[in-house]
Structure formats: structure tokens, C-alpha cells
Amino acid sequence: MEKKITVIVPATSANCGPGYDSLGLACDLYNEFTFEILEQPGFELEVIGEGEGRLRASGRNLAFLSFLKVWNEVNGAKIGLKVTMQNSIPLSRGLGSSSTAIVAGLTAANLLTGATLSKERLLDYATEIEGHPDNVAPAILGGITISYMDQQGAHSLRFVPQQELCFIAVVPDQPLSTHKARQAIPQRIPHVDAVFNASRTALYVGALLSGDYQYLSAALEDRLHQPYRMPLIPGMADVFSAAKANGAYGAIISGAGSTLMAYADPHKDCQKIASAMIEAFKNHGQNSKAHILKLDLEGAREK
């Protein structure tokens, strides 16, 4: 049996505007994880890049926890574990960094124990750990995913847009915890806002599958979470306006934030859109960094 494996997991952008806790997509920005089984019990961790000096080796670390969840069910032998992370995805910025650790651990353990678990089963495990499937689903499956939950667990429909898109993810220096971002959302919303979001979510999927991207500007609109999170991300409205003024279809909060992501035609000047968004953040005292991304189509995989 192999005792060492390396997997890569893509960044994800959940919600995609109106699809709160249901839509998600995978991007070509990656964290790389090497898992090595040790003879002696215990945990070892090496982190290169994002999270260096902050993340710790323990059974509560999501990479270790998720690996052992599968390992203990399938194999059961007591082991030590070393994890080496090479992280390019910013922490606490709405690009699914925690989901990469969960999915990496599950994927690596599954591969090292004979790949007996389906992606559907891994999605169930990942959702159990994460709490909701909108980030972990695209991290596992790649592409764009529509996820829902029922008594049997989590389910996801994966699809690929009719035409290529450019995603401009602008990451401000200021982090935003998912807990704080969720607290900002009210428990109840007006019926008219629910109808608004139902129509926009359907339009989002329809526009991408049909290739009628003229509808994306409206399809990215939201009333369930973004208006309530706006005070937590200084300059958000102006960053959105800058993106559209420079050729983007529109912009959304990526996941819980604080990253703001614009959708654009790849034939447009995506660097110009990125620069305008950075400048808008700067006008509100926020330094930021842009990543110009494409859709990842494969999801988590062995390197």
C-alpha cells in the first residue's frame, strides 16, 4: 500500500450572487496537499504560503480530521500523519480555503485506501464536516454545481457553461469570517425578495447553459445576503460599479467575502477590470490583490 500521496484542490466561489448556499463554482487557483502515513502516532504539519505560521497540526485541523474520517472507516489501523500544504488560496476571504483542506483529506484517504468511496459519498462526508455543500461540491466535482440537501444527505448537479468566462477575484487585505458574515443576514426576508432571488438563480443557470450571457448582469443580482453584508466590506458598491463600468457582466461577493468577484467575457480586457476594482477598493482605504481566473473542470485530483 502506498504511504504518501499529493492532491490538488481548486479554490471555489460559493453563492454566485443569488444562489445562496446552493450554487458554487471551481476556479483554477489551487492548494496542494501531501499526506504521508507515519509509523509512529502523532501529527506533523508543514505549511508553505497562505496560513504559514498560523495553522497547527492537530486532530481538529480540517486536513487531518477529514483524512482520518475516511481512513478510520475504511482501514481502521492507527497511524501517524504528516501533512505538507502549499497554499495559494487566501484564508478567510470567501474562496473556499477551508473546503480545500476538507476535500484534500477525504480525497487522499480515499485514494490511499483503494478508492472505494464514490464522489457522492465524499460529498456527504465533506458536507457533514463543512455544514453545507456549496463550497465542497465544486471542490470535489469541478465546474459549476447546484447543490441541495434532503434526508438522505447532500446532492449536487454539475454543469459546464456554454461559453468560457473570465472570473476576476479581487481580494482585499481585510479578512471576513464566515461566522460574522452569516450573522449579518436576517432570519426572515420579505416574500418579494425570495421571488427576486428565485428568478435570478434560475436565470443564472439558464444564461450559462444557453450561452445567452446578455442576461448575466441581471442574473448576478441578489437580495438574500449581499445587501446585508455590504457594511462588512468597505467600498463594495463602488467596486461592483467599477467592474461593470469597465466591461464586466457584473460582480458578486465570493462566498461569505471579503473577496469580490466579477464575471466577464474572456475576450474583454480582464486586467483593466481588475485594475479598476483594485482602485475602487483603494479609494476606500483597502489594499487588494486580483486573481484573473478560469473555471476548473476537474475538481480535486491526485497530482
ZAMARGU-4260 file (C-alpha; in steps of 0.2 Angstrom, whole numbers, plus 5000, padded with zeros to 4 digits):
<rodrens>
0) 5000/5000/5000 | 5006/5017/4996 | 5010/5028/5011 | 5012/5045/5003 | 5001/5055/4990
5) 4999/5073/4984 | 4982/5080/4979 | 4977/5097/4972 | 4961/5106/4976 | 4954/5121/4967
10) 4948/5137/4975 | 4929/5139/4975 | 4916/5153/4974 | 4900/5149/4983 | 4883/5158/4981
15) 4887/5165/4964 | 4877/5180/4968 | 4859/5174/4970 | 4861/5156/4974 | 4864/5157/4992
20) 4870/5141/5000 | 4866/5131/4983 | 4877/5137/4969 | 4896/5136/4968 | 4910/5135/4955
25) 4928/5129/4955 | 4942/5141/4949 | 4960/5137/4943 | 4968/5143/4959 | 4974/5129/4970
30) 4980/5122/4986 | 4992/5107/4986 | 4992/5094/5000 | 5004/5080/5003 | 4999/5067/5015
35) 5011/5054/5022 | 5007/5040/5034 | 5020/5039/5048 | 5024/5023/5058 | 5023/5032/5075
40) 5007/5040/5081 | 5005/5059/5080 | 5003/5074/5069 | 5016/5084/5059 | 5012/5099/5048
45) 5022/5110/5036 | 5014/5125/5028 | 5021/5135/5014 | 5012/5150/5008 | 4995/5156/5015
50) 4992/5151/5033 | 5011/5149/5036 | 5014/5152/5055 | 4995/5151/5059 | 4989/5133/5055
55) 4993/5120/5068 | 4995/5101/5067 | 4980/5093/5077 | 4965/5082/5076 | 4955/5097/5074
60) 4964/5104/5059 | 4952/5100/5044 | 4965/5092/5033 | 4969/5079/5047 | 4951/5077/5053
65) 4944/5074/5036 | 4958/5061/5031 | 4956/5051/5047 | 4937/5051/5045 | 4939/5041/5029
70) 4954/5031/5035 | 4947/5026/5051 | 4931/5020/5042 | 4939/5010/5028 | 4956/5005/5036
75) 4955/5007/5054 | 4973/5005/5058 | 4981/5018/5070 | 4993/5029/5061 | 5003/5045/5062
80) 5001/5058/5049 | 5011/5071/5041 | 5003/5084/5030 | 5013/5097/5019 | 5002/5111/5012
85) 5007/5123/4998 | 4993/5136/4999 | 4989/5149/4986 | 4971/5152/4991 | 4969/5166/5004
90) 4962/5162/5021 | 4945/5169/5027 | 4942/5178/5010 | 4927/5168/5003 | 4937/5157/4991
95) 4935/5140/5000 | 4952/5138/5008 | 4944/5128/5022 | 4935/5117/5009 | 4951/5113/5001
100) 4958/5106/5017 | 4942/5095/5020 | 4941/5089/5002 | 4960/5086/5001 | 4960/5075/5017
105) 4945/5065/5011 | 4952/5063/4993 | 4969/5057/4999 | 4962/5045/5011 | 4951/5038/4999
110) 4964/5035/4986 | 4977/5028/4998 | 4963/5015/5004 | 4959/5009/4987 | 4947/5022/4980
115) 4932/5013/4987 | 4921/5028/4990 | 4911/5037/4976 | 4912/5056/4974 | 4894/5056/4980
120) 4900/5048/4997 | 4914/5060/4998 | 4902/5074/4996 | 4891/5068/5010 | 4907/5067/5022
125) 4913/5084/5016 | 4895/5092/5019 | 4895/5084/5036 | 4911/5092/5041 | 4908/5109/5032
130) 4889/5111/5036 | 4883/5115/5019 | 4889/5109/5001 | 4890/5125/4991 | 4909/5125/4993
135) 4914/5107/4994 | 4904/5101/4980 | 4913/5111/4966 | 4930/5107/4975 | 4926/5089/4973
140) 4917/5089/4956 | 4924/5104/4947 | 4914/5115/4935 | 4898/5124/4942 | 4887/5115/4954
145) 4869/5116/4960 | 4868/5108/4977 | 4853/5104/4989 | 4851/5093/5004 | 4837/5081/5009
150) 4835/5067/5022 | 4847/5056/5013 | 4861/5070/5013 | 4869/5082/5000 | 4867/5081/4982
155) 4875/5091/4968 | 4871/5093/4949 | 4887/5098/4940 | 4887/5108/4923 | 4899/5117/4912
160) 4894/5134/4904 | 4890/5135/4886 | 4904/5148/4883 | 4920/5152/4893 | 4920/5165/4906
165) 4934/5175/4915 | 4932/5177/4934 | 4941/5192/4942 | 4943/5189/4960 | 4949/5204/4970
170) 4955/5200/4987 | 4956/5214/5000 | 4968/5214/5014 | 4954/5213/5026 | 4948/5196/5030
175) 4930/5192/5034 | 4925/5177/5045 | 4911/5166/5038 | 4903/5167/5056 | 4902/5186/5056
180) 4896/5186/5038 | 4882/5174/5042 | 4877/5184/5057 | 4873/5199/5047 | 4859/5190/5037
185) 4842/5191/5045 | 4832/5176/5049 | 4817/5181/5039 | 4816/5190/5022 | 4801/5198/5013
190) 4792/5186/5000 | 4796/5199/4986 | 4815/5196/4989 | 4813/5177/4989 | 4804/5179/4972
195) 4818/5190/4966 | 4831/5178/4971 | 4822/5163/4964 | 4821/5172/4947 | 4839/5177/4947
200) 4845/5160/4952 | 4835/5152/4938 | 4841/5165/4926 | 4859/5162/4931 | 4858/5144/4927
205) 4848/5147/4911 | 4860/5160/4904 | 4876/5149/4907 | 4868/5134/4899 | 4861/5143/4884
210) 4875/5154/4881 | 4864/5170/4882 | 4876/5180/4893 | 4867/5196/4890 | 4856/5190/4905
215) 4871/5188/4917 | 4870/5206/4923 | 4853/5203/4930 | 4857/5185/4934 | 4870/5190/4947
220) 4859/5201/4957 | 4854/5196/4974 | 4843/5202/4989 | 4846/5187/5001 | 4864/5191/5008
225) 4874/5204/4999 | 4864/5219/5004 | 4866/5214/5022 | 4885/5210/5021 | 4889/5226/5011
230) 4893/5236/5028 | 4906/5222/5031 | 4916/5225/5015 | 4920/5244/5014 | 4919/5250/4996
235) 4909/5235/4989 | 4896/5246/4980 | 4910/5256/4971 | 4920/5240/4967 | 4904/5232/4959
240) 4901/5248/4949 | 4919/5249/4943 | 4918/5231/4937 | 4903/5234/4926 | 4909/5251/4920
245) 4925/5243/4913 | 4916/5229/4904 | 4911/5215/4917 | 4894/5207/4916 | 4893/5211/4935
250) 4901/5207/4951 | 4896/5197/4967 | 4903/5193/4984 | 4913/5177/4983 | 4906/5165/4996
255) 4905/5175/5013 | 4918/5188/5007 | 4928/5198/5008 | 4933/5194/4990 | 4923/5202/4977
260) 4922/5193/4960 | 4917/5200/4943 | 4911/5189/4929 | 4917/5194/4911 | 4919/5189/4893
265) 4937/5182/4892 | 4939/5192/4876 | 4937/5208/4886 | 4952/5217/4895 | 4950/5207/4911
270) 4966/5216/4918 | 4958/5233/4915 | 4943/5227/4925 | 4954/5220/4939 | 4964/5237/4940
275) 4948/5247/4941 | 4941/5236/4955 | 4958/5237/4965 | 4957/5256/4963 | 4939/5257/4969
280) 4945/5247/4985 | 4960/5259/4987 | 4948/5274/4987 | 4940/5266/5002 | 4957/5263/5011
285) 4958/5245/5006 | 4973/5237/4998 | 4969/5222/4987 | 4976/5209/4975 | 4967/5202/4959
290) 4967/5185/4953 | 4961/5183/4935 | 4954/5165/4934 | 4946/5152/4923 | 4934/5138/4928
295) 4942/5122/4934 | 4933/5107/4926 | 4941/5093/4936 | 4940/5096/4955 | 4951/5088/4967
300) 4963/5076/4960 | 4980/5067/4963 | 4994/5077/4956
</rodrens>
